[in-house]
C-alpha cells in the first residue's frame, strides 16, 4: 500500500525542497520534476493493449498502447496544482478533475469547498495528487468522493507523508496505494509534517 520512491535523483530534489533558501521558481520546478518521477512509477501497472504501427521503413511493428479510457488525475486544491504539470508530462492525454479542500485549523478536519468530477467514473484508475499527506483527512475525503463515483483503484502521489496520515488512510481506504518521495517522522502540534518542508501551498503560490 505504501511505496517510498527510493531513487538518488528523487532524494536530491527532496533535499532541495526542504531547504528554506530554495526560492519560489526553483521550488515549483522541483515539485514538477518529483511529480514526474512519481507519475512514471505510478503508471507502471497501467493496462495496455496490443497495436500494430507502420514504421518509417514501411514495416509493421507490434507495439502496446495504454488502454482507453486512461486514468483521471485529481489534484487536491490548491497545493496539488503544483504537481499537475509534472504528472501530465507522463500522462498528456489524461482527464483532470479537481477537489478543493481546506483544513479547519481548530479540528484539522477537511472541509470541501470545490469539486469538479464526472458523475460516473466506473472502472477508472485515479491518481490523486497532493504534496503533503499529513493527517490523512484530505486524502480520505477525496478517496470517498471518487469511490462514490465508481473508481476502480486510487493511487495517491505525494512529496512527503507522515506515518499518522498513512495509518488513517490504511484504515479508512483499504486498497488505496500511496506513492511518496519521502516518509517523514510524524506531525507536530499544528499537524504539520516534521521535519517537513514548510507549507507547500505557500511555497508554491505565496501566502493565502
Secondary structure, DSSP 8 states (H G I E B T S, - for coil): -EEE---HHHHHHHHHHH-TTS-HHHHHHHHHHHHHHHHHHHGGG--EEEEEEE-TTS-EEEEEEE-SS--EEEEEETTTHHHHHHHHHH-TT-EEEEEEEEE-TTT--EEEEEEE--S--TT-EEEEE-SEESSSHHHHHHHHHHHTTT-SEEEEEEEEE-HHHHHHHHHHSTT-EEEEEEE-SEE-TTS-EES--S-HHHHHH---
